[in-house]
Amino acid sequence: MLASPFQGEFGVTNVSDHEYPFQFQDNNGYLLSWWGEKLPGVDGHQGYDFPMPEGTPLLAVYDGEVTFAGWENPFYCPPLGKTVSGLGVVLRHRLPNGEVLLSIYSKLAPPAYPA
């Protein structure tokens, strides 16, 4: 039902952890993919990372409304050892069964490192 958020082919560098999606809190040492494979990556990751060239158009995965667009709140990133922030967009979708789904597009620009 959900469409791809971009046109073209881009590799995935991090998958969503389907066992413990609690970024920076999970420490079991792996990501569990949706197909059941234990993978290396950012433990507890809550999304999919698709590195792509700056300026690549992004698409909504489903009809919805923008509920946020701008700089994300800065947060400390343990793998980088820094506080980071980036541009983000959040869309709210109401599915045909009435369920509400949020799609979150984050790190849309090179990360900014607040002073």
N, C-alpha and C positions, 0 to 999 in steps of 0.2 A: 504494500500500500504506500509506503514512503518512497519518495524518489531520491536519487543521488543528489547531494548538495553541490555538485559540479559536473561539467561535461569533460570528457577525456579520461585518461587513465593516470592515476597517481598512486604510488605505493603507500603502504601504511607503515609508520614507524613505531606506533604504540597502539595496542588494542584495548578495548574496555575490559576490565577485570570482572568476569562474571561470577567470581566466588566472593571476593571481599572488595567491593568498589568504594573503598574509603581511603582516598589518596592521602599519603603521608601518615596514615594511621595503621594501615595494614603492613605487616612485616613478615609474611610467610615466604617471601623470596621469589615469587613468580606471579604472572598474570594468568588467569584461567580464561582461555578463549571460548567463544560461543560453541565451538566444535569440540571442546573438552581437552584441548592441548595446553600443557603448562609451558608458558613462554617467558623469556626474560623481558625486562622493561621496567617502567615506573610502577612499582608495586602499588596496587590499589587504584590504578588509573581509571577514571570515570568516563572515558570517551575514546574516540579514534583520532589519531594524528595523521594527517595527510600533508606532508610537506609539498608545497607547490610554489611556483614563481609569484612574486608580488604582482598584483594586478589581475590575478586569475578571478574571473567572475564566480561568485557563489550564488546558489539557488536555494530557495526554500524547499524543504523536503515534503511539505504539504501546505495547503492554504492555511493562512493564519495571520496574526497581527504581531507587529513588533512591540515588545514590552520593554526592551532596553536596547540602546545603541550608544556606545561611547567607551571611555577608558574603564577597564575593570578595576576593582579595588586591588591595591597592591597586596601581595602575599609573599611569605617566605617560601622559597622553593628549595627543599633539602638537596635534591640531586644537583642543582646549580650552586647551592650555597649562597644564594642572593635573594633579596626581595625584588620581585618583578611585577610588572603590570603590562597589559596589552589591550588593544581594541577588541571589543566583543559586541555581539548581537544576540538577543534572545527572542525567539518567536514562540507564541502560544498557539497551539493548534487544537481544534475540537474535532475529534474523529467521528465518523458516522455513528458509532455506538455510544456517543456522548462522552467518552473518555477524553480527558485533557492531557496533552503531551507538550512538553517544552523541548524545543531544539535549541541548543546553545552552540554558537560559533565563537570560539575564543582564540586568542593569540593570533589575531588577524593582521598584525603588523609586527615588525621586529620588536621584541620585548624592550620596554623602557625600564631602566634601573633607577628608581627614585634616589635622590641624594639622602 
